[in-house]
C-alpha cells in the first residue's frame, strides 16, 4: 500500500488514528520522513480494513535494515 492509498482511504491522520489505533504521529512520520508505510503497519492496516488496503512489498523502498 502506498501513502496515497492511505490518504484516499482515511483522509487524514486523526481519522486514521481513530480507526486503526496507530498514532497519527506515525502517519505524519510516514508522509514527512519515511515516504512509505512500514510492512508491519501495512499488515495491521490490511487486517483492520478487511483487505480494502493491501500490504505490498513492492511499495517499500530498497533499503537494507
PyMOL Python script that loads the backbone (N, CA, C, O; Angstrom):
from pymol import cmd

cmd.read_pdbstr("""\
ATOM      1  N   UNK A   1       0.839  -1.178   0.000  1.00  0.00           N
ATOM      2  CA  UNK A   1       0.000   0.000   0.000  1.00  0.00           C
ATOM      3  C   UNK A   1       0.879   1.235   0.000  1.00  0.00           C
ATOM      4  O   UNK A   1       1.961   1.254   0.586  1.00  0.00           O
ATOM      5  N   UNK A   2       0.406   2.224  -0.646  1.00  0.00           N
ATOM      6  CA  UNK A   2       1.169   3.459  -0.762  1.00  0.00           C
ATOM      7  C   UNK A   2       0.598   4.504   0.201  1.00  0.00           C
ATOM      8  O   UNK A   2      -0.480   4.326   0.768  1.00  0.00           O
ATOM      9  N   UNK A   3       1.335   5.579   0.368  1.00  0.00           N
ATOM     10  CA  UNK A   3       0.838   6.691   1.175  1.00  0.00           C
ATOM     11  C   UNK A   3      -0.414   7.283   0.545  1.00  0.00           C
ATOM     12  O   UNK A   3      -1.330   7.711   1.248  1.00  0.00           O
ATOM     13  N   UNK A   4      -0.450   7.305  -0.762  1.00  0.00           N
ATOM     14  CA  UNK A   4      -1.628   7.808  -1.478  1.00  0.00           C
ATOM     15  C   UNK A   4      -2.850   6.942  -1.164  1.00  0.00           C
ATOM     16  O   UNK A   4      -3.953   7.462  -0.998  1.00  0.00           O
ATOM     17  N   UNK A   5      -2.653   5.621  -1.084  1.00  0.00           N
ATOM     18  CA  UNK A   5      -3.750   4.724  -0.708  1.00  0.00           C
ATOM     19  C   UNK A   5      -4.303   5.096   0.670  1.00  0.00           C
ATOM     20  O   UNK A   5      -5.516   5.160   0.867  1.00  0.00           O
ATOM     21  N   UNK A   6      -3.393   5.341   1.620  1.00  0.00           N
ATOM     22  CA  UNK A   6      -3.821   5.727   2.972  1.00  0.00           C
ATOM     23  C   UNK A   6      -4.609   7.025   2.949  1.00  0.00           C
ATOM     24  O   UNK A   6      -5.667   7.136   3.568  1.00  0.00           O
ATOM     25  N   UNK A   7      -4.082   7.999   2.230  1.00  0.00           N
ATOM     26  CA  UNK A   7      -4.734   9.305   2.164  1.00  0.00           C
ATOM     27  C   UNK A   7      -6.122   9.186   1.547  1.00  0.00           C
ATOM     28  O   UNK A   7      -7.072   9.800   2.031  1.00  0.00           O
ATOM     29  N   UNK A   8      -6.240   8.408   0.493  1.00  0.00           N
ATOM     30  CA  UNK A   8      -7.536   8.231  -0.168  1.00  0.00           C
ATOM     31  C   UNK A   8      -8.530   7.506   0.726  1.00  0.00           C
ATOM     32  O   UNK A   8      -9.716   7.836   0.724  1.00  0.00           O
ATOM     33  N   UNK A   9      -8.069   6.528   1.485  1.00  0.00           N
ATOM     34  CA  UNK A   9      -8.965   5.729   2.317  1.00  0.00           C
ATOM     35  C   UNK A   9      -9.365   6.455   3.596  1.00  0.00           C
ATOM     36  O   UNK A   9     -10.546   6.498   3.940  1.00  0.00           O
ATOM     37  N   UNK A  10      -8.388   7.029   4.306  1.00  0.00           N
ATOM     38  CA  UNK A  10      -8.662   7.630   5.612  1.00  0.00           C
ATOM     39  C   UNK A  10      -8.855   9.139   5.574  1.00  0.00           C
ATOM     40  O   UNK A  10      -9.546   9.693   6.429  1.00  0.00           O
ATOM     41  N   UNK A  11      -8.266   9.800   4.615  1.00  0.00           N
ATOM     42  CA  UNK A  11      -8.430  11.243   4.509  1.00  0.00           C
ATOM     43  C   UNK A  11      -7.447  12.047   5.333  1.00  0.00           C
ATOM     44  O   UNK A  11      -6.814  12.968   4.817  1.00  0.00           O
ATOM     45  N   UNK A  12      -7.308  11.710   6.614  1.00  0.00           N
ATOM     46  CA  UNK A  12      -6.390  12.464   7.466  1.00  0.00           C
ATOM     47  C   UNK A  12      -5.893  11.597   8.623  1.00  0.00           C
ATOM     48  O   UNK A  12      -6.415  10.514   8.886  1.00  0.00           O
ATOM     49  N   UNK A  13      -4.875  12.106   9.301  1.00  0.00           N
ATOM     50  CA  UNK A  13      -4.240  11.357  10.379  1.00  0.00           C
ATOM     51  C   UNK A  13      -5.126  11.120  11.579  1.00  0.00           C
ATOM     52  O   UNK A  13      -5.001  10.094  12.247  1.00  0.00           O
ATOM     53  N   UNK A  14      -6.016  12.046  11.864  1.00  0.00           N
ATOM     54  CA  UNK A  14      -6.904  11.856  13.016  1.00  0.00           C
ATOM     55  C   UNK A  14      -7.876  10.698  12.793  1.00  0.00           C
ATOM     56  O   UNK A  14      -8.066   9.860  13.674  1.00  0.00           O
ATOM     57  N   UNK A  15      -8.483  10.658  11.619  1.00  0.00           N
ATOM     58  CA  UNK A  15      -9.397   9.545  11.311  1.00  0.00           C
ATOM     59  C   UNK A  15      -8.616   8.230  11.265  1.00  0.00           C
ATOM     60  O   UNK A  15      -9.096   7.201  11.738  1.00  0.00           O
ATOM     61  N   UNK A  16      -7.410   8.271  10.693  1.00  0.00           N
ATOM     62  CA  UNK A  16      -6.552   7.092  10.645  1.00  0.00           C
ATOM     63  C   UNK A  16      -6.311   6.559  12.049  1.00  0.00           C
ATOM     64  O   UNK A  16      -6.473   5.364  12.294  1.00  0.00           O
ATOM     65  N   UNK A  17      -5.925   7.433  12.976  1.00  0.00           N
ATOM     66  CA  UNK A  17      -5.647   7.008  14.348  1.00  0.00           C
ATOM     67  C   UNK A  17      -6.890   6.415  15.005  1.00  0.00           C
ATOM     68  O   UNK A  17      -6.814   5.382  15.670  1.00  0.00           O
ATOM     69  N   UNK A  18      -8.016   7.062  14.821  1.00  0.00           N
ATOM     70  CA  UNK A  18      -9.264   6.604  15.430  1.00  0.00           C
ATOM     71  C   UNK A  18      -9.651   5.211  14.930  1.00  0.00           C
ATOM     72  O   UNK A  18     -10.103   4.372  15.709  1.00  0.00           O
ATOM     73  N   UNK A  19      -9.473   4.969  13.635  1.00  0.00           N
ATOM     74  CA  UNK A  19      -9.922   3.701  13.050  1.00  0.00           C
ATOM     75  C   UNK A  19      -8.905   2.575  13.174  1.00  0.00           C
ATOM     76  O   UNK A  19      -9.287   1.405  13.163  1.00  0.00           O
ATOM     77  N   UNK A  20      -7.627   2.896  13.291  1.00  0.00           N
ATOM     78  CA  UNK A  20      -6.604   1.847  13.325  1.00  0.00           C
ATOM     79  C   UNK A  20      -5.953   1.653  14.683  1.00  0.00           C
ATOM     80  O   UNK A  20      -5.427   0.577  14.970  1.00  0.00           O
ATOM     81  N   UNK A  21      -5.982   2.682  15.523  1.00  0.00           N
ATOM     82  CA  UNK A  21      -5.273   2.605  16.789  1.00  0.00           C
ATOM     83  C   UNK A  21      -3.785   2.894  16.642  1.00  0.00           C
ATOM     84  O   UNK A  21      -3.037   2.832  17.617  1.00  0.00           O
ATOM     85  N   UNK A  22      -3.355   3.211  15.418  1.00  0.00           N
ATOM     86  CA  UNK A  22      -1.968   3.595  15.148  1.00  0.00           C
ATOM     87  C   UNK A  22      -1.919   5.120  15.239  1.00  0.00           C
ATOM     88  O   UNK A  22      -2.778   5.802  14.680  1.00  0.00           O
ATOM     89  N   UNK A  23      -0.933   5.650  15.930  1.00  0.00           N
ATOM     90  CA  UNK A  23      -0.901   7.091  16.188  1.00  0.00           C
ATOM     91  C   UNK A  23      -0.840   7.913  14.904  1.00  0.00           C
ATOM     92  O   UNK A  23      -0.259   7.505  13.898  1.00  0.00           O
ATOM     93  N   UNK A  24      -1.461   9.082  14.983  1.00  0.00           N
ATOM     94  CA  UNK A  24      -1.390   9.992  13.840  1.00  0.00           C
ATOM     95  C   UNK A  24       0.038  10.519  13.679  1.00  0.00           C
ATOM     96  O   UNK A  24       0.395  11.036  12.620  1.00  0.00           O
ATOM     97  N   UNK A  25       0.854  10.389  14.731  1.00  0.00           N
ATOM     98  CA  UNK A  25       2.274  10.742  14.623  1.00  0.00           C
ATOM     99  C   UNK A  25       2.966   9.805  13.649  1.00  0.00           C
ATOM    100  O   UNK A  25       3.804  10.240  12.858  1.00  0.00           O
ATOM    101  N   UNK A  26       2.626   8.533  13.697  1.00  0.00           N
ATOM    102  CA  UNK A  26       3.185   7.569  12.734  1.00  0.00           C
ATOM    103  C   UNK A  26       2.791   7.977  11.325  1.00  0.00           C
ATOM    104  O   UNK A  26       3.624   7.996  10.420  1.00  0.00           O
ATOM    105  N   UNK A  27       1.526   8.300  11.145  1.00  0.00           N
ATOM    106  CA  UNK A  27       1.017   8.782   9.847  1.00  0.00           C
ATOM    107  C   UNK A  27       1.890   9.928   9.356  1.00  0.00           C
ATOM    108  O   UNK A  27       2.368   9.911   8.222  1.00  0.00           O
ATOM    109  N   UNK A  28       2.096  10.919  10.211  1.00  0.00           N
ATOM    110  CA  UNK A  28       2.898  12.083   9.839  1.00  0.00           C
ATOM    111  C   UNK A  28       4.335  11.721   9.502  1.00  0.00           C
ATOM    112  O   UNK A  28       4.901  12.236   8.538  1.00  0.00           O
ATOM    113  N   UNK A  29       4.924  10.835  10.298  1.00  0.00           N
ATOM    114  CA  UNK A  29       6.296  10.401  10.039  1.00  0.00           C
ATOM    115  C   UNK A  29       6.411   9.691   8.695  1.00  0.00           C
ATOM    116  O   UNK A  29       7.374   9.905   7.959  1.00  0.00           O
ATOM    117  N   UNK A  30       5.445   8.859   8.377  1.00  0.00           N
ATOM    118  CA  UNK A  30       5.490   8.138   7.101  1.00  0.00           C
ATOM    119  C   UNK A  30       5.449   9.116   5.942  1.00  0.00           C
ATOM    120  O   UNK A  30       6.188   8.964   4.970  1.00  0.00           O
ATOM    121  N   UNK A  31       4.596  10.109   6.041  1.00  0.00           N
ATOM    122  CA  UNK A  31       4.465  11.080   4.960  1.00  0.00           C
ATOM    123  C   UNK A  31       5.655  12.035   4.906  1.00  0.00           C
ATOM    124  O   UNK A  31       6.163  12.339   3.827  1.00  0.00           O
ATOM    125  N   UNK A  32       6.097  12.505   6.064  1.00  0.00           N
ATOM    126  CA  UNK A  32       7.110  13.550   6.110  1.00  0.00           C
ATOM    127  C   UNK A  32       8.540  13.004   6.067  1.00  0.00           C
ATOM    128  O   UNK A  32       9.394  13.561   5.377  1.00  0.00           O
ATOM    129  N   UNK A  33       8.802  11.924   6.796  1.00  0.00           N
ATOM    130  CA  UNK A  33      10.170  11.453   6.955  1.00  0.00           C
ATOM    131  C   UNK A  33      10.506  10.195   6.148  1.00  0.00           C
ATOM    132  O   UNK A  33      11.568  10.117   5.530  1.00  0.00           O
ATOM    133  N   UNK A  34       9.606   9.219   6.154  1.00  0.00           N
ATOM    134  CA  UNK A  34       9.927   7.923   5.545  1.00  0.00           C
ATOM    135  C   UNK A  34       9.602   7.854   4.062  1.00  0.00           C
ATOM    136  O   UNK A  34      10.414   7.398   3.258  1.00  0.00           O
ATOM    137  N   UNK A  35       8.413   8.309   3.709  1.00  0.00           N
ATOM    138  CA  UNK A  35       7.970   8.217   2.324  1.00  0.00           C
ATOM    139  C   UNK A  35       7.337   6.882   1.977  1.00  0.00           C
ATOM    140  O   UNK A  35       7.066   6.604   0.809  1.00  0.00           O
ATOM    141  N   UNK A  36       7.097   6.042   3.005  1.00  0.00           N
ATOM    142  CA  UNK A  36       6.454   4.743   2.788  1.00  0.00           C
ATOM    143  C   UNK A  36       5.820   4.276   4.089  1.00  0.00           C
ATOM    144  O   UNK A  36       6.092   4.825   5.157  1.00  0.00           O
ATOM    145  N   UNK A  37       4.964   3.250   3.991  1.00  0.00           N
ATOM    146  CA  UNK A  37       4.344   2.634   5.158  1.00  0.00           C
ATOM    147  C   UNK A  37       5.127   1.369   5.482  1.00  0.00           C
ATOM    148  O   UNK A  37       5.238   0.495   4.622  1.00  0.00           O
ATOM    149  N   UNK A  38       5.674   1.238   6.690  1.00  0.00           N
ATOM    150  CA  UNK A  38       6.412   0.021   7.056  1.00  0.00           C
ATOM    151  C   UNK A  38       5.539  -1.227   6.904  1.00  0.00           C
ATOM    152  O   UNK A  38       4.328  -1.176   7.119  1.00  0.00           O
ATOM    153  N   UNK A  39       6.161  -2.339   6.535  1.00  0.00           N
ATOM    154  CA  UNK A  39       5.414  -3.563   6.212  1.00  0.00           C
ATOM    155  C   UNK A  39       4.581  -4.068   7.388  1.00  0.00           C
ATOM    156  O   UNK A  39       3.462  -4.535   7.176  1.00  0.00           O
ATOM    157  N   UNK A  40       5.083  -3.991   8.605  1.00  0.00           N
ATOM    158  CA  UNK A  40       4.274  -4.454   9.748  1.00  0.00           C
ATOM    159  C   UNK A  40       3.021  -3.616   9.903  1.00  0.00           C
ATOM    160  O   UNK A  40       1.953  -4.144  10.212  1.00  0.00           O
ATOM    161  N   UNK A  41       3.140  -2.345   9.697  1.00  0.00           N
ATOM    162  CA  UNK A  41       1.972  -1.470   9.761  1.00  0.00           C
ATOM    163  C   UNK A  41       1.032  -1.756   8.601  1.00  0.00           C
ATOM    164  O   UNK A  41      -0.187  -1.733   8.772  1.00  0.00           O
ATOM    165  N   UNK A  42       1.580  -2.024   7.428  1.00  0.00           N
ATOM    166  CA  UNK A  42       0.741  -2.388   6.285  1.00  0.00           C
ATOM    167  C   UNK A  42      -0.097  -3.619   6.601  1.00  0.00           C
ATOM    168  O   UNK A  42      -1.288  -3.654   6.294  1.00  0.00           O
ATOM    169  N   UNK A  43       0.514  -4.625   7.211  1.00  0.00           N
ATOM    170  CA  UNK A  43      -0.222  -5.857   7.548  1.00  0.00           C
ATOM    171  C   UNK A  43      -1.355  -5.558   8.526  1.00  0.00           C
ATOM    172  O   UNK A  43      -2.471  -6.052   8.365  1.00  0.00           O
ATOM    173  N   UNK A  44      -1.058  -4.744   9.543  1.00  0.00           N
ATOM    174  CA  UNK A  44      -2.086  -4.385  10.524  1.00  0.00           C
ATOM    175  C   UNK A  44      -3.225  -3.628   9.852  1.00  0.00           C
ATOM    176  O   UNK A  44      -4.396  -3.903  10.114  1.00  0.00           O
ATOM    177  N   UNK A  45      -2.887  -2.680   8.989  1.00  0.00           N
ATOM    178  CA  UNK A  45      -3.897  -1.884   8.293  1.00  0.00           C
ATOM    179  C   UNK A  45      -4.721  -2.764   7.358  1.00  0.00           C
ATOM    180  O   UNK A  45      -5.933  -2.583   7.238  1.00  0.00           O
ATOM    181  N   UNK A  46      -4.068  -3.714   6.698  1.00  0.00           N
ATOM    182  CA  UNK A  46      -4.810  -4.639   5.823  1.00  0.00           C
ATOM    183  C   UNK A  46      -5.858  -5.407   6.617  1.00  0.00           C
ATOM    184  O   UNK A  46      -6.990  -5.570   6.161  1.00  0.00           O
ATOM    185  N   UNK A  47      -5.488  -5.874   7.796  1.00  0.00           N
ATOM    186  CA  UNK A  47      -6.427  -6.628   8.638  1.00  0.00           C
ATOM    187  C   UNK A  47      -7.557  -5.725   9.119  1.00  0.00           C
ATOM    188  O   UNK A  47      -8.727  -6.103   9.058  1.00  0.00           O
ATOM    189  N   UNK A  48      -7.210  -4.530   9.596  1.00  0.00           N
ATOM    190  CA  UNK A  48      -8.217  -3.596  10.117  1.00  0.00           C
ATOM    191  C   UNK A  48      -9.203  -3.176   9.032  1.00  0.00           C
ATOM    192  O   UNK A  48     -10.400  -3.049   9.292  1.00  0.00           O
ATOM    193  N   UNK A  49      -8.702  -2.961   7.817  1.00  0.00           N
ATOM    194  CA  UNK A  49      -9.589  -2.532   6.721  1.00  0.00           C
ATOM    195  C   UNK A  49     -10.228  -3.713   6.009  1.00  0.00           C
ATOM    196  O   UNK A  49     -10.881  -3.537   4.981  1.00  0.00           O
ATOM    197  N   UNK A  50     -10.047  -4.909   6.543  1.00  0.00           N
ATOM    198  CA  UNK A  50     -10.609  -6.137   5.980  1.00  0.00           C
ATOM    199  C   UNK A  50     -10.244  -6.295   4.506  1.00  0.00           C
ATOM    200  O   UNK A  50     -11.063  -6.705   3.683  1.00  0.00           O
ATOM    201  N   UNK A  51      -8.987  -5.956   4.198  1.00  0.00           N
ATOM    202  CA  UNK A  51      -8.467  -6.151   2.853  1.00  0.00           C
ATOM    203  C   UNK A  51      -8.725  -5.016   1.878  1.00  0.00           C
ATOM    204  O   UNK A  51      -8.315  -5.095   0.720  1.00  0.00           O
ATOM    205  N   UNK A  52      -9.396  -3.962   2.322  1.00  0.00           N
ATOM    206  CA  UNK A  52      -9.627  -2.827   1.426  1.00  0.00           C
ATOM    207  C   UNK A  52      -8.297  -2.191   1.018  1.00  0.00           C
ATOM    208  O   UNK A  52      -8.141  -1.725  -0.111  1.00  0.00           O
ATOM    209  N   UNK A  53      -7.342  -2.179   1.949  1.00  0.00           N
ATOM    210  CA  UNK A  53      -5.966  -1.769   1.652  1.00  0.00           C
ATOM    211  C   UNK A  53      -5.095  -3.000   1.801  1.00  0.00           C
ATOM    212  O   UNK A  53      -5.190  -3.712   2.800  1.00  0.00           O
ATOM    213  N   UNK A  54      -4.254  -3.254   0.822  1.00  0.00           N
ATOM    214  CA  UNK A  54      -3.431  -4.461   0.802  1.00  0.00           C
ATOM    215  C   UNK A  54      -1.968  -4.150   1.080  1.00  0.00           C
ATOM    216  O   UNK A  54      -1.404  -3.199   0.538  1.00  0.00           O
ATOM    217  N   UNK A  55      -1.361  -4.976   1.942  1.00  0.00           N
ATOM    218  CA  UNK A  55       0.083  -4.888   2.157  1.00  0.00           C
ATOM    219  C   UNK A  55       0.779  -5.313   0.875  1.00  0.00           C
ATOM    220  O   UNK A  55       0.360  -6.263   0.214  1.00  0.00           O
ATOM    221  N   UNK A  56       1.847  -4.599   0.530  1.00  0.00           N
ATOM    222  CA  UNK A  56       2.531  -4.886  -0.726  1.00  0.00           C
ATOM    223  C   UNK A  56       4.005  -4.527  -0.600  1.00  0.00           C
ATOM    224  O   UNK A  56       4.357  -3.362  -0.416  1.00  0.00           O
ATOM    225  N   UNK A  57       4.852  -5.527  -0.700  1.00  0.00           N
ATOM    226  CA  UNK A  57       6.297  -5.310  -0.570  1.00  0.00           C
ATOM    227  C   UNK A  57       6.856  -4.430  -1.678  1.00  0.00           C
ATOM    228  O   UNK A  57       7.860  -3.751  -1.466  1.00  0.00           O
ATOM    229  N   UNK A  58       6.243  -4.424  -2.839  1.00  0.00           N
ATOM    230  CA  UNK A  58       6.790  -3.640  -3.944  1.00  0.00           C
ATOM    231  C   UNK A  58       6.719  -2.138  -3.674  1.00  0.00           C
ATOM    232  O   UNK A  58       7.421  -1.359  -4.319  1.00  0.00           O
ATOM    233  N   UNK A  59       5.877  -1.727  -2.724  1.00  0.00           N
ATOM    234  CA  UNK A  59       5.758  -0.310  -2.400  1.00  0.00           C
ATOM    235  C   UNK A  59       6.817   0.160  -1.408  1.00  0.00           C
ATOM    236  O   UNK A  59       6.891   1.350  -1.100  1.00  0.00           O
ATOM    237  N   UNK A  60       7.632  -0.760  -0.907  1.00  0.00           N
ATOM    238  CA  UNK A  60       8.668  -0.384   0.040  1.00  0.00           C
ATOM    239  C   UNK A  60       9.948  -0.027  -0.689  1.00  0.00           C
ATOM    240  O   UNK A  60      10.246  -0.589  -1.743  1.00  0.00           O
ATOM    241  N   UNK A  61      10.699   0.898  -0.135  1.00  0.00           N
ATOM    242  CA  UNK A  61      11.986   1.261  -0.778  1.00  0.00           C
ATOM    243  C   UNK A  61      12.978   0.126  -0.644  1.00  0.00           C
ATOM    244  O   UNK A  61      12.830  -0.730   0.229  1.00  0.00           O
ATOM    245  N   UNK A  62      13.953   0.110  -1.468  1.00  0.00           N
ATOM    246  CA  UNK A  62      15.013  -0.896  -1.438  1.00  0.00           C
ATOM    247  C   UNK A  62      16.088  -0.442  -0.449  1.00  0.00           C
ATOM    248  O   UNK A  62      17.090   0.164  -0.830  1.00  0.00           O
ATOM    249  N   UNK A  63      15.854  -0.753   0.837  1.00  0.00           N
ATOM    250  CA  UNK A  63      16.792  -0.381   1.880  1.00  0.00           C
ATOM    251  C   UNK A  63      17.229  -1.615   2.637  1.00  0.00           C
ATOM    252  O   UNK A  63      16.503  -2.607   2.701  1.00  0.00           O
ATOM    253  N   UNK A  64      18.398  -1.553   3.198  1.00  0.00           N
ATOM    254  CA  UNK A  64      18.942  -2.661   3.969  1.00  0.00           C
ATOM    255  C   UNK A  64      18.746  -2.360   5.437  1.00  0.00           C
ATOM    256  O   UNK A  64      19.364  -1.435   5.964  1.00  0.00           O
ATOM    257  N   UNK A  65      17.886  -3.130   6.119  1.00  0.00           N
ATOM    258  CA  UNK A  65      17.616  -2.897   7.534  1.00  0.00           C
ATOM    259  C   UNK A  65      18.621  -3.611   8.373  1.00  0.00           C
ATOM    260  O   UNK A  65      18.564  -3.538   9.601  1.00  0.00           O
TER     261      UNK A  65
END
""", "prot")
cmd.dss("prot")
cmd.show_as("cartoon", "prot")
cmd.util.cbc("prot")
cmd.orient("prot")
